[in-house]
Amino acid sequence: MRKILFLLLLITTAGINKTQAVVRTSTSNGNWNTPTTWSPNGIPNETDDIIIRGGHQPNINSTAISCRTLTIQSGGSLNINSGKKLTVHHTDGLVIQGELKIDGGDITILSPGTQFTIDINGTVIWNPQTNTSNGATLFKNCIEDLKPTSTLIIKKWYDLRTGPGEVISGSFGNLTIQNISAGWRMNNCFEAHPIFGTLTISSSYIILDTTGTIHQTSIGAIQLTNPTALLDIYRGDRNIGFSLNTNSISINGGELNHQSSP
């Protein structure tokens, strides 16, 4: 009898302690912390699965916001701007079908192994306030699924000796690099993590390889958009044989070098 009562107590306690996730869907462009911005009414917290519908861009009116997961539907948008921070608590993570801008603010992914999808028409802009390794959990703690026609725009990177393909687990769709002029070494990362879309370089200096390991790299298309866009395929003293396969190259005042000296 005591064993039965004990088991009933455990079941009851587990039921009380279990927190059910609430799916909150945007209803307008209102403030994030206004209950009527969401259906059902309420201010999102770390137990809520957030869906931002097409045509909606909730305004983040608090320095720190949280959610369990985040989905931005096609035509929807979320801008994490200066002084603002979003924390995602669950490994189901993020699905971006619209646009996510980390534009002067920060995003924290709490758990390693979190899912991060940029869908076929999705765009993510990476321009964080905290440009450090610890501030890059969106990439370092996630398992990425970047669809072949997705777009990732990088305006800052915490270590110009580490290529994004050394951190991002999968391949790339469209990759745009802007305003990184100091010489970003990719360490041949796009050979194992190919770019299926277009590599667009604007006001940036990109070096695909300095290690001498480049052999056969594929990039869907290459665009150098302005006179300060520079791409070195290989930078080093050794004479090595390699090929870069691409469908098209567009140079609008920039410079592409097959091999350059250090």
Secondary structure, 3 states (H helix, E strand, C coil): CHHHHHHHHHHHHHHHHCCCCEEEEECCCCECCCHHHEECCCCCCCCEEEEECCCCCCECCCCEEEECEEEECCCCEEEEECCCEEEECCCCCEEECCEEEEEECEEEECCCCEEEEECCCCEEEEECCCCCCCCCHHHHCEEEEECCCCEEEECCCCCCCCCHHHCCCCCECEEEEECCCCCEECCCHHHHCCEEEEEEEECCEEEEECCCCCCEEEEEEEEECCCCCEEEEEECCCCCCCEEEECCEEECCCEEEEEECC
